[in-house]
Amino acid sequence: MDANHAGASPTRHLFAAYLALLLLAPIPLGSNRPWAWALLELWVFILAIGWLYGYMRGKHHGNAVFDKSWPALACGALWLGYVWFQLVPLPLDVLKALSPEAARWHELAAGSAGLEAAPLTLDRHGTLQGALKSTAYLAFFGLSLLLLNRRERVTAAAFALVVSGFAQAMFGGLSALAGSLGESAHGTFVNRNHYAAYLVMCLSIGIGVLIANLTGAVSRTWRQFFRNLIALILSPRMLLRLALVVMVIALVLTRSRMGNSSFFLSLLAAGAIGLAFSKRATRSMVVLIASLIVIDIFIVGATFGVERVLERVEQTRMETEDRDEIAHYALNLWRDYPVFGAGLGSFHAVIPRYWGDIPGGPYTHAHNDYLQFAGEVGVIGAALLGAMLLMSLLAALRAQQVRTDPLMRGISFGSMMGIIALMIHSAVDFSLQIPAIALTFMLVLALAWISLHHDRSAAPAHRSADP
């Protein structure tokens, strides 16, 4: 048995600092400012060093989840090695063989001074920032696997996301309502679409926790129905359900087309998969998913403005959207640096060469995470990231299929929904470029592996029923 399970856990202080980071990361503009992401990185590195120090002294120990998550960890380690390799100066002949376009631009920049060696990246500063962020994200992923070694901690991390999402929803929703719905909700994020993406991840895990606490009890008489209904209203699950409703209201108030679309599409997809894979699909789960869709869209949405989101979708035309233009430029960038990319974090520095004389230029991000990562890290880097993401999604799917533990099934549902939602949203936005969202997504990926490999001892029985 894991040594951390006996007596007072030696990692309790690390776990408390871990939860604090999870809660605080979104507050300073999504940690999307140099000082904020530097603080985030420092926090993660201190946690990682603290755990390693305890491990060397024999106080901290690994666990089966960490060991069995080696495919994702291996992809992450290869990714880090690859990104840091982009910063290594290579002999000019080697660079020309690996990335002719990068060598050409380095030679042009050197001019008559001549050039003997240069790195694959065209923006050393941007790639260094990206490498440090990537190191922090992977360290956080590993810490999630190591620190969430008890059911109580898994639940605590999930509720931390719910609390954070609820706080963001209250702040963003009330701010928007105070303006008489004249402005969109964006919480502590600068961009409402990033705020929406964060809320969707919190909602996904919250829905998973709610599903974990459902039962298959059926009310056979009106007396039993009302008794179960009163028990539900007085239970903590009702508070969780209300928190989810508040988050849905805030999501609608963002007026984010893809934010709202990704939520409901991922809910439908995860719900269909969960019901298909469940050997004992409960009536309560069907009712919950139906209520999330019907009640939240047609009652909450009608009150707080879902029709405005639909109007924005209907009014969207290719001639009024210029994201297709930046996608075209991003594709051209990828064609010039197909294998190794132009360097992680280099997009804003390299893309101006492709839009010519357009006044002001389009964007500093591709508004498509897939295209931006492809242009920055090439096929190799994109394959490593994609493999880690897809393996995590498969782990969540597998957990849905083989786990009978209600908590792990619920957590795998939430992880699966969160992964699907961000995969959808990333097709039209750059949410993964926001440190708080990327960090939270690492927890969502880790929860997929935890739900599959966590101790499979029998879970405690439910003590109450749903009406």
Secondary structure, 3 states (H helix, E strand, C coil): CCHHHCCCCCCHHHHHHHHHHHHHCCCCHHHCCHHHHHHHHHHHHHHHHHHHHHHHCCCCCCCHHHHHCHHHHHHHHHHHHHHHHCCCCEEHHHHHHHCHHHHHHHHHHHHHHCCCEECCCCCHHHHHHHHHHHHHHHHHHHHHHHHCCCHHHHHHHHHHHHHHHHHHHHHHHHHHHHCCCCCCCCCCCCCHHHHHHHHHHHHHHHHHHHHHCCCCCCCCCHHHHHHHHHHHHCCHHHHHHHHHHHHHHHHHHCCCHHHHHHHHHHHHHHHHHHHHHCCCCCHHHHHHHHHHHHHHHHHHHHHHCHHHHHHHHHHCCCCCCCHHHHHHHHHHHHHHCCCCCCCCCCHHHHHHHHCCCCCCCCCCCCCCHHHHHHHHHHHHHHHHHHHHHHHHHHHHHHHHHHCCCHHHHHHHHHHHHHHHHHHHHCCCCCHHHCHHHHHHHHHHHHHHHHHHHCCCCCCCCCCCCCC
